[in-house]
Amino acid sequence: MIKTILRWILARLFRVKVIGLENYQKAGPRVLIAANHSSYLDPILLWAFLPDDVTFAINTRVAGHWWVRPALRFAKVFPMEPTQPLAVKALTHYLKKDRKAVVFPEGRITVTGALMKIYDGTGLIAEKSGATVLPIRLDGTQYTVFSRLHRVVRLRWFPPITLNILPPRKVNSPQEVTGPERRHQVGRMLSDLMSEMMFETSNYRRTVFSALLDARRIHGGGHRVLEDAQRKPLTYDRLIAQSLALGRKLAEKTEEGDAVGLLLPNLNSTVAAFFGLQVQGRIPAMLNFSAGTRSLLSSCTTANIKTVVTARRFVATAKLEETVKALSEKTRVLYLEDLGRELGVLDKTAAFLAALAADYWYRSQHRPDDPAAILFTSGSEGEPKGVVLSHANLLANREQLAARFDFNAQDIILNVLPVFHAFGLTAGTLLPLLSGMRLFLYPSPLHYRIIPELAYDLNATILFGTNTFLHGYAKHAHPYDFYSVRYVFAGAEKLQADTRRLWMEKFGLRVLEGYGATETSPVLSANTPMYYREGTVGRFFPGIQWRLEEVPGVVDGGRLHVAGPNVMLGYLRPERPGELDPPASNYGIAWYDTGDIVRIDEEGFIAVLGRVKRFAKIGGEMVSLTAVEELAARIWPGQRHAALALSDARKGEKIVLATEFKNADRAELVARAQLEGLGELHLPKDIRVFKELPLLATGKVDYPALTGFFRERSKT
């Protein structure tokens, strides 16, 4: 009777929903229920809403509290210490008698709002007892006054709570694995299962603007969330109002369904235009202003862009007058300054009122699978292709990141990566805005002296960058500039050992390298604080399926194909402007061929060996150009190196090395290669010294430009 009354009270106070109760019935008689632990309310909710009288494995220290002891009269309790082997054995024997027990694998209530450390012992209990693992996600309890997130998130008395019961699973490691390694392996399996649970129960099937409205509801309309170099911070209410005002003005000058080009740097108004276009059924196309006039004109043709939005001040500062003049001959160019002057008092008042009522008017206008943004490839394989990403693509990738990292609303993200780059858009912009973090947008990643000072001034806690940019910041920064930073992420290009070492030695920070592609929204994997392996790009995020295709001549590794909710809607190709070409590979529709050759070890850590196009075929053997660059970086650290494959009449191809190290000597390469057991095939036939290697806007080496240089030289 007490259980029934309690269930009735909780259901009405917290509007409790239980999803997937049929999975509870499927689990069988011997079940280990693994739940995330967000508040003191969690065990009460599970006791009240689960059908059976389950046993709760509870920490002996917690069981001793005076306010817990009265509750122990009504529920079955198994006191245990998660770090003690005898406690693990005792619970294992208890479950073998076909019983159901609830365990919180984190061993404590979260103080970050995300999953914390998962104890290996829980996985061992499931395996040795033969119990089925039933994952249950408690969502909403982290916002109650019973959580431990005071001053981390905005707490409320009675937020809605959901219990998501996922399908039952088994945790089994191979029989040949024994001892501590077996314990570690089943622990990792359970940790993966828990992060998959967090992702699978997330709500990424909505629009990006709906996610922004939900973030406002959770964190409050007055929560400061966005700021740029002009130092005029925006709250959620002001950001939404600006987005609606600018969106309405752009809607007057465009047609529904149009792709509208945004030729803008990292500014508050860029974000407002991005959201405003989406609300009005237009597709923001993020134009790479560093790509050159020819590439921009090609991008506009490929995506059928008839209107481009830019700003006069930005055009003047970036010296893009000739580029904009060329664009104006093919498209209609609108300036933010003119649009701002067209917004009168009535327009601004209407936008403010609409922002307050946005939850009722702007939620169901568009579908999750509608296009949300168009990004463009660098054009390294010819004309740039348009990559069409849906709302669900972008939000799925944001949730995949959140399932593995303990981001929270107290974080301050300094984003210097341009929003026309997938890394800068999804991880650097949408992730913080939709998670209640404070986001500071800076317009150029090349200001190596200013950005460390800015991180110090902002008390930034998270920084995204590429190897090139991170190395530049570390060289010029004071050792205390990054005192507040807790996460540094590297992507877009390979993280060099000297950059990793410099950050550790100078700032005591471990750089977390990740991997992805524009076509995957973009992040596929990353090293995390709990699962880190130097020289790899971490492990795949939850929701990612992968296959390795054999490549002739490559013994260790294969060509990576992936599928998942973050994989793009498709390409817009220059030869068929405006026509969507959905992804497909040898493994079927919706699979994406990354074109990268990778090696994946037994624990799931990924080592990127290089792109298929970045392998040279010499004497019938495939040689990684990335490996050649890494060899040069080990001998001459702190400098840029680029290996290229050029045609060779005798062996088909030959390797040449372009470097910024002025005293580069092939004899040093030969000596180091012999020391490391590398053959002659891994050595460049020629070395060319450059004062500066050509770079793309992301900091990557511009290989097409280098290849063109060497080809021109061979002609002369």
N, C-alpha and C positions, 0 to 999 in steps of 0.2 A: 504494500500500500504506500509506504514511504517513497519507493522508487517511482510509482505511478504519479504521485502528487508532485514530486520533484521534477519529473519529466514535463508535466503540464506547466509548471511555473517557468522552467527554463525555456520551453518552446514559445511561450508568449513574451517573455522578457527579451529574448535574444533572437526571436524568429528563426529558430534552429531548423535547418534542413538536413536530412540524412539522404545521401545519394549513394546508390550502389549496394543497398541492403541485400540484394540477391547474391552478391559476392561473398557475403558473410555465410550464407547457407551453403555455398559451394565449397567452402574451405575445409569441411570435414570435421571430425571430432578432435583431432590433435592440431592445435593452432597456436602459433606465436603471433600475436597482434603487435605490429611495430608502428608506433605513432610518433609524429613530431611533438615537441613539448614547448608550447608557447606561453602557457600561463598556469596558475594554480587551479584554474577551473577545468583543465583538460581531463583529469581522471574522473571528476564528477560527471562531466558530460558523457564520457564513455560508459560509465557505470549506469547512467540513467537511460541512454539511448540504445545500447547494445542489447539484443534479445536475451542472452543467457547471463547467468551469474558468473562472470569471468573473474579470474584471479589477477591481482595487480602486483607485479614485481616492483617493489618500492625500495628506494635507498634507505638503509637502516638509520642514517642520520636524520632524514626527513621524517621517517616514521616516528621518531622520538619527540618531535615538536608537540607542544601541548594542544595546539589548534588542529593537529592532524589526528591525534589519538581518538577523539570521539567518533570520527568518520570510520575508523577501523572496525567498529562494532557492526557496521552494515555491509561492508564489502570484504571479500576474501583477499587477504594480503599475503605476499611472499616477500618478507624482508631480505634484502641482499645488498652486497657491496659490489658494484659492477667491475671493479678491478681485481677482485679476489677469485682465484681459480676454483676454490671449493664452492663458492656461491654459484658459479657457472655450472658446476657439476650437479649441485643440488637441484637447480631449476631444470636442468636437462632430465634428470630422473623423474621429477614431478610431471613434466610434460609427457613423458613416455607412457603415463597411465591414461592417455587420451583425455587431456584437459586443455582448456583454453586459458592463456595467460597474456596479459598486456605488458609490454615493455616499452619504455622510452629510451631508444638506443643512444640518445645524446647524453643520458645520465644526469641531465640538469635542464632547467628552464632556460630557453634562449635569452641572451641579453643583447643580441644583434638584430633579431627579427627574422633571421635566416637559420638554416640548419647549422648546427655546430658540430663538434667532433663526434663521429659515430664509433662507439666502442666495438672492437673486434669480437669481444665475448658474446655479443648478441647473435652474430652470425654463426658462431660456433655452437651456441645453444640450439639454433634452428637445425643445423646440419646433424649434430650428434643425436638429437632427440627424434629426428625424422619428421618434425612438425612442419606444417605448411605455414609460410609467412603471409600474413594478411596486412598489407600496408593501409593505414588510415591517416588521412590528412585532415587536421583540424585547422580551419581557416576562419579568421575573425577574432579568435581569442587573444591574439597579440595586441589588439586595439582596446581590450578591456582594462579596467583598473586592476584586474587580477594578474596582469602580466608584469614583467620586469623591464619594460621598455619606457619607463618614465623619462621624459626629455629626449627620447630617441624618436618616438612617433607620437602623434596626437591621440591621447587616450580618451575613450568615451565610456559612458556607463553601460549602454546596451546596444552595441553594434551587432549586426546580423552575423550569425555563426553557421558554418557549414561543416558537416562531417562527410568527407568523401571516402568511401570504402572501395578500394581498387581490387581488381581480380587477384586471387591468391597465387603465390609463386613458391617455387622450391629454391633453396640455396644449397648447392652441391659443388664441391671442388673435385678435380680429378683424383682418383684413388692413389696415383703414384706420388702425389704431393703429401708430405707428412710434416709433423713437428710445427715449429713456429711459422713456417711458410704457409702451411695449411690454414692456420688461424688467421694470418694476414690476408690470405686470399679470400676466405669466406667473409672476412670483415669488409674487404673492398667490394665484394659482391653486394653486401647489405647496404653499404654506403651508396653504391650506384643505384640500388633499388629505391633508396630514400630520395635521392636527387631526381630520379625519374618520376617518382610520385609527386614531388613538388612541381615538376614541369607539366606532367599530364593533367594535374588538377588546376593548373593556371588558366586564366581566361584570356587566351590570345585570339579567340574567334570573335573579334569585334573590330571596329575601326580605330585608327590611331587617335582621332579626335575624341571618340568615346572614352578611350583610355586616359586621355588628358582630363576629361570631365571626372572620371573616377578618381584620378589622383587628387583633384581639387576636393572632392567629397571626403577623401580620407585625410588629407593633410590641412585642409582649410583654405578658403579663398584668399585669405590674407597672408598666406605662406609665401615668402620670397623665394623665387625659384630660378630666375634668369637675370643675367647681367652681362654687359659687353664692355668694350674698352671705353665707352662714353660714361660708364659708371652711373647708369640710371637703372637700378634694379626693378624688375617686374614681379608682381605677385601673380598667382594663378588667375585671379579675377581680371587683372589688367592685361595679362597675356591673352586670355580668351577674348576679351573685349577688342583688343587690337587686331586679333586674328579675324574676328567677325567683321570689323569695320573694313579692313584691307581686303578681305575676301569678297565682300559685297561690291566694293569699287572695281575690283578686277573682274568680277562676274559681269559687270556692265559692259566690259570691253572685250569679252571672250565668249565662246560658246561652251555649253556643257559638254563634257567629255574631251575638251581640248587639252593637249599637252602644252603647258606654259613654261617657258624657259626662265630659270632664276640664275642670273649672272651676278651673284652677290657673294661677299665674303661672310665670315662669321659675325653676324650682327643680330640683335634682338629682332629687327624688322625682317630679317631673312627667315627666322623661325615663325614669325607672325604670318608672313606670306605663304610659307609652307603649309601651315595649318589652315589658313584662310582659303587657299585654293582647294584643299581637300574637302572642306565643308561645302563648298559650292560646286562640287562635282568636277573640278578640273584636276589635272594630274601635274604636280610640280616636277619639272625636269631640271635636275641639278647640273648646270653647265660648268665644265672645267675651264675657268678663265685663264689658266696657265698653259692650255694645250695649243694655243696658236689659232690664228684666224681660220686657216683651212680646216682644222679639226672641228672648230665650233660651227662653221657653216655646214660641214658634213653631218654633225650631230643634229642640227636643226632640220636638215632634209630627212634624215633617217627617222626621226620621231614626229615628223609633220608639225614642227613647232612654228606657229604663225605669229606668236607674241613672245617677246623677251622682256623681262623686268630687270632693271638694274638701277644704279644710283649715280648721279653726276659726280658726286664727291669721290666715289670709289673709282669711277672711270678715269678721273683726272689723276688720282693718287697712283693707280696701277698702270697708268699710261696706256690705256686701252682705247684711245680715241679712234685710231684707224680700224681697230677690230669692230667697234660698235658701229662705225660708219658702214663697214662692209655688211654687218648684220642687218642694219636698217634698210639696205637695198633688197633684202630677202624676207625680212620679218618686220613686224611693228614693234618698235622699242618704246617701252614705258619707263618712266623714271619715278622712283619712290618720292622724290621731292614734289613732283607735280601731283601725284596721287594724294600726298599729305595735304597739299593746299586745297584740293577738291573736297576734302572731308570737312564739312561745316559742323557747327554746334549741334544741329539736329541729328546729323549722322553719328556723331560721337555719343550723344545721349542715347540714341536708339541702339547702338552697339553695346553700350554699358548695360542697358536694360535687357537686351537679348542675351548677354553673357550671364546675367543672374538667372535667366530662365532657360539656359542652354540645355540643361538636363531633360527638359520636356520637348524641345523643338529639334535638336540636332543629333539625336542618338541613332535613329533607325533610318536615316536617309540613304545610307550606302551599305554595301555588303562587305564582309571581311575579305572576300576574294576579289574585290574590285582593285584595279591598279591604284597604288598609293604614291608611288614615286618612280621616276625614271632616272637611272644613273648611267654613266657611259664608261666603257672600257677605255684603256689608255691608247688603243689603236696600235699596239705593238705588232699585231698580225695583219695590218692593213688599216682600212678606215675604221673608226670607233663604232662599236655596236651599242645599241641601247639595251639596258638591262631593266626589265619591268618587274618591280617588286610590289606585292599586294600588301594590304593592311595586315593580314594574318602572317605574311612572311616576316615583316619588320617586328611585329609584336611577339612572334614565336622566338625570334632570336634574342629579343630582350628578356624573355622569360627563361630561355636556356642559360643566359648569363647569370640571372638572378638565382637560378637553382644551384649554382656552384659557388657563388660568392656572397659574402655577408654585407652587401650594400645596404645602407639605411639612410633615413632622411637627414641625418647629421653630417653626411658626407658632403664635401665641396669638390666638385670636379672642375679642373682646369682643362678645357678642350681647345687645343691649338690646331688640331687637324681640320682641314677644310670640310665643310658639309657636303661638297660635291663628291667626297670620297665616302665609300660605304662605312668604313671604320669610324670616320668622324661623324657621320649621320646617325647610325644606329647606336654604337657604344658611347660615342662622345656627346650626343645630343638627346636622342630619344630616351635612352636608358635613364639618365638623371631626371629629365623633365617628367617622365611617367612614374618615377619612384620617389618623388618628393625631395630629391637632392638639390642642392644649390649648384647651378651651372654657370660658369663664367666662360664666355666665348672670346677668344683672342683671334684677330684676323690673319696672323702670319706665324707659321711655325719656325721661321728662319731667324727670329730675333733671339739669338742664343744668350745674350746677356740680360735682356729684359725679362724673359719668361721665368728664369729662376727667381728673380726679384719679385715677380708677380705672384709666384707660388708662395713665397714667404709672406707677402703682404696679405694674401687671401686666406692663409692657413689651409691651403689646398690639401686634401687627403687622397685624391686619386688623380693620376696623370696618365694620359694615353700618348703614345708616340711611335715613331719608327726608329730603327737602329741609328740611322743617320742623325735624326734630330736629338735623340736621347744622348748620343755621344757628344754632340755639340753643347747641350745644356750642362752635362757633367763637367766638361772641360772648363767652362766659364763660370760655373756656379761657386758660391761660397759653401763650405761644408755644412753650414747651418740653414741654407736656403730651403731645403726640402725636409725640415725637421718634423713637419706635421703630416707628411705624406706617408700613407700606409700601403698603398698599392701603386705600382708602376707597371703598365702594360705595354708590351712591344708587339707590333704586328706589321703587316704589309711587306716586310722584307726580313731576311734572316738576321737574328740577333747575333752579333759577333762576340766572341769570348772576351775581347778587350773591353767592350762596352759593359758587359755583364760584370766583369771584375772591377771596373772603374766605379760603378754605382755601389757595389758592395763595399769596396775599400774606402771610398770618400764619404758615402752617406749611410752605409749600413743597410742598404735596401736591396732586396732581391727582385730583379726584373722578371716579371712573369710573361713569357713569350707565348703568343697564340698564333693561330693559323686560320685562314679562311679565304673567301673570294667574294667579289661583288655579287656574283650570281647566287651566293648563299646567305646574303643579307647582313653581314658577311661571315660571322665567326663560326667555325666548325669545332675548334678545340682550343684549349688553353691550359697552361700549367696553373695550378691553384696552390694555396698555402698548404693544403693537406696532401695533395698529389702533385709532386714536383720532381722533374728529372732534367738535369742540365743537358743541353744539347738537343732537347726535343721540344715539340710545340704542345706538349700535354696530351690529354686524352679527349676523345670525342665527347661532345655535350649530349645530354639526354635528348632522345627523339631523332638522332642521326642514325641512318642505316648506311653501311659502307661495304664496298667490294674492291678487291685488288685484282686487276687484269694483268696477266703475264705480259712482259715486254721482252722481245728477243734481245739477247745480249745483256740483260739485267738479271743477275742471279739473286741479289738480296733486295727484294722490294717489288713493287708493282705499281701500275697506273691506277690512281684512286678515282672511284666513282661513288657518288653519295646521293642520298635521297632523304627527304624530311620536310617538315612544314615550313622551314626557312628557305627552301630552294625556290628560286624565282618562278614567276609566271612564264617567262620566256624572253627571247631576244627580239629586238627590232634590228633588222639587218639593212645595211646600206643599199643592197641590190633589190630589196622589197620594202620600201619606206612605209611605216605605219602598220605593217602586217606582223602580228605576233607569231613567233615561232617557238612553241612550247619545248621545254627541255626533254631530251631523250638520249639514251646511250645504249651500249650493247646489253645492258641489264633491263631495259624497258623504258616506257613512258614515265616522265617525272623524275628520271635519274639524270644527274649532271656529271659529265666527264670533266674532272678538274684539270686534266692535262699534266698533273704533277705525279712524279714517281716518289712513293713514300715507303718507309719500312715501319711496321707496327709490331712491337714486341709482345711477349706473353701477358704483360700487365696492361696492354692497351696504349702505351706511350708511342707517339707518332714522331718519326724523324723524317723530315722532308729532304729528299736527296736532290731534288731539282725538277724543273719542268721537263717534259719530254723534249720540248724544243731547245732545252738548255743542256742537252747531252750531245757530245760529238761522237760520231762513229768512225773510229780509226782502226784500220786493219781488221775490221769485223767486230771490234769490241766497243761497247758503249762506255764512254767516259763522261762523268759528271763535271760540267763546267763549274758548278757550285763548289765541288770538292777542290778544284784548282784554286778558286778564290779563297777558300778557307785555308789552304796550304800557305798562300801568300800572306793572309792575315795573321797566321801564327808566326811568320818570320818578321813581317813588318807591320806590327799592330798600330792602330790609330790612324790608318790611311785607307782610302777607298781603292778597291781592286775590282776589275771586271774582266772575266775570261770570255772569249768569243770563239766560235767555231767558224772558220772560213774554208772555202773550197781549196782542195789540194790535188794537183794532177796525179800524184803518185799514190797517196793513201786515201783519197776521197775527201777527207777533211783534215785540218790542222788547227791547233789551239794557239791563240795569241792572247797575251795578257796586257791590258791597259791598267796603269797604276798611277797614283799620285805621289808615290814614294820616289823621290828624285834620284836616289842612289841604288835603285833596284838593279840587281845583278843575277842573271840566270844561274850562275855557279852556286849561289846560296840556295836557290830552289832545288837544284840537283842534289846538293849535300843533304838538305833536310828531307827530301823525298827518299833518298837512300836510307837515312836514319829511321824513317817511319815505315820502310818496306814498300814504298810506292814505286810502281814501274815507270819506265820512260814514257809510256803513253799518257801519264797524268801530268806531264810537264809541257808548258807552252814552248812552241818553237821560236817565238819572238816575244820581246817585251817592249812596250811603247810607253814612255813616261808622259803624262799630261799634268799641266798645272792644276786643272780642275776637270774632273769627269763630268759630262753632261748629266743633269738630274731632272727627273719628273717632279711635279708639285708635291708628291707624297714623300719625296726624299729618295726614291728608288733611282738606281742608275738607268739612264735612258739608253738601253741596249740598241734599239733601232738606229738612233743617231750615231752611236759608236760604230755599228756595223757599216752604216753608210760612209763614214769617214774612211774606214779601212778599204772598202771597195773602191772608193774614189782614188785612193792612193795606189791601189793595185793597177788601176787603169793607166795611171801616169807613170 
